[in-house]
Amino acid sequence: MFVSINGAQIYYETLGSGPPMILIHGNSEDHTIFDKLAGKLKKDFSLYLPDSRNHGQSEVTELYDYDIMANDLEAFIVALGLAGVNIVGFSDGAILALKLAIKRQELIGRMALLSVNLKPADLTKEGREFIEKLYAENESRLLKLILDQPNIEDDELRHIQRPTLVVGAENDMITHSTFARVNDALPDSRLIIVPKHDHLSYVVHTDYLYPELKRFFKGK
């Protein structure tokens, strides 16, 4: 299905039943990274899986900016009448969820931030070198986003009252200190570091997080 928001056609799929939940993919991905996780979560939640603008089946535009993508998420929630929605955001998707919470937290019920960062400097040295190498090879405007944005200050998080689960991987491309800073800045937050996994392996095409996410979004 498509919905027209902020001048772009945004593709999304729905499945399951129960309280509403949006799953937001990361950079250069689409909603299908959540195939196995959504297969489990659909038993407990009504899932909405959009492709962000310039990703997947959504419209390719000239606008590459996290603020615009966060505005898309806001408009998506309003257009579909999903106020109070739960959000699972991975990497870029977690940035969008966090930006939405800073701007309009009343639209959110609970949120899980998977491998989130606040600034490009939050990348590990190895992570930045990896992205820089990829960008040098293809000059992707999506990868340039990672090198230039976001620019979120710790203090912007302190007013967010929504229950939050912050998750990172032991071998993530985001520093552990970033996850700790986000967790400490949010008033109602819990932090999990997933052992023996990297930035992608605990999220993409796996249901590894299902038990933890189910507990968290059920309020347990």
Number of C-alpha atoms within 10 A of each C-alpha: 10 15 16 15 16 15 9 18 20 25 21 19 13 16 15 18 14 13 16 20 28 23 24 27 28 24 16 14 16 22 23 17 19 21 14 16 20 25 15 16 22 18 13 16 21 19 25 23 21 27 24 31 24 23 21 18 18 20 18 15 12 9 12 15 16 19 15 14 23 21 17 22 25 24 16 20 18 13 13 10 11 19 16 16 20 25 25 21 23 28 23 27 26 26 28 29 30 28 24 21 23 17 15 12 19 15 19 22 21 21 27 26 27 27 29 27 27 22 17 17 18 18 21 16 12 12 16 18 12 13 17 16 12 14 17 12 9 9 12 12 16 15 17 17 16 22 17 12 18 20 12 16 12 15 10 15 19 15 13 20 18 19 19 24 22 21 23 28 24 17 18 21 22 27 21 19 10 20 25 17 13 24 22 16 18 22 16 14 18 17 17 16 17 17 11 11 15 17 20 19 14 19 23 20 15 17 18 15 13 17 11 13 19 15 10 17 22 12 9 8
